[in-house]
Amino acid sequence: MTYENDPGLLEKLKQKRLSDYFSRTQMIMVGFLLIIFAGACLLMLPFATKAGEETTFLGALFTSVSATCVTGLVVYDTFTHWTVFGQLVLLTEIQIGGLGFITIGTFAMLFLKKKIGLAGRELIHESLNTLQLNGSVKLVKRILSGTLLFEGTGAFLLSCRFVPQMGLGKGIYYGIFHAVSAFCNAGFDLMGYQEAYSSFTAYAADPLVVLVLSALILIGGIGFLVWEDILENRLHWMRYRVQTKVVLTATLVLVAGGTVLFWISEGQNLFADMKPGEKFLAALFCAVTPRTAGFNTVDTAALTNGSKVLTMILMFIGGCPGSTAGGIKTTTLVVIILYIGSYLLHAEDCVVFKRRLNPDTIKRASVVFFINFSLALTAVLVLLIGQDLPLADTLFEAFSAIGTVGMSTGVTRDLNTLSRLVIMALMFLGRVGSLSFAMSFTEKRRSAGIRYPQEEITVG
């Protein structure tokens, strides 16, 4: 059939929406890919790289993936390699990747006084992992105002430290860059002006820098839904949703427990010559930054084996749903632990804070855990086959990538082409969600409605 035979066909095709061809999850993934490739092209421009530095397309692509997926793994030191233009490209990608391009796009439409239709609200719902469709636009407004408040406050406080050291213009720029990077859990830093790839090791004993960065990381990582719940119910714990209670409890346990364990593990190693206050700051930051920020105030490669394993566990867990953080999420871990406990105790239901969990939630948590863990181990196998790398460092790199953390023992810069492609795939899947990625290819399929006979098999 041609347009001449059916004049209305062209008009019908014009009326087709993008959602008729792609699912919401696929649209989100395509959006991330477009941002990644656009960023890589901008980073390839001659004035994005400092004089004397060379940027390959694979290196630019790797950096763009890391920025958009708010990871922080780098093959070039951000300060010594990129010009201010290149750094601003990365900062823009970090902000878009942290909040989600759907959130940014919604804000642009609201700014232009455009109406957000049902399809747009469904995209917001999918992008932010909200519990209900109603109130999505209102949540976006709160996210943007909250982001401006927290990043602005963090930038001001960090500038109070950097301005006396660097001067007014540079100090404010450094305050803004690192506030955005910390809040978005990205892990990109400009501290290479002191020593390449040094991160915040020069500020390990600085309470202002360590506490502000830690607060920004945690606030960005607890999730936008938790913000909303706290804003509406203030400090009335009993009024909080179960998810808010789970997130806050898990975050407190992981941070406090991690701080104590790092203090013990590194007491005779990296913390040996530190004063008690300095040890606390170092241990606290070691517990916070794997919750997918990627900064470090101590030499990550010099951690004890126990600390490296603990860091990998925290990187794998990550932050909370609907946040700037990655990982399998704290709620996933809590649901699995609760289910195991209820099964061992022969309890009929899986209960948390006097509320029974939906069986589908338990299934989803188990699948997310298994897929992410399998992806990390598969990547480790591919990396070791494709390149002769230390096992411990390879495990660390893979868990850092799938958790979109960005911490590294230094092997990122030595990876070959295949290894970099594998790490890029892990970062992308870690950001968009490995389960969402897998289900995006099957969500439009319908069950045939046939159930086969049941039969038992032995497990355990």
PyMOL commands that set and color helices and strands:
alter all, ss='L'
color gray80, all
select helices_A, chain A and resi 7-14+18-20+24-43+46-48+57-68+78-81+84-99+101-111+118-128+136-166+168-183+191-193+201-203+207-221+224-233+237-239+242-266+276-291+300-302+305-317+330-344+359-386+391-402+411-414+417-432+434-439
alter helices_A, ss='H'
color red, helices_A
select strands_A, chain A and resi 351-352+355-356
alter strands_A, ss='S'
color yellow, strands_A
deselect
rebuild
show_as cartoon
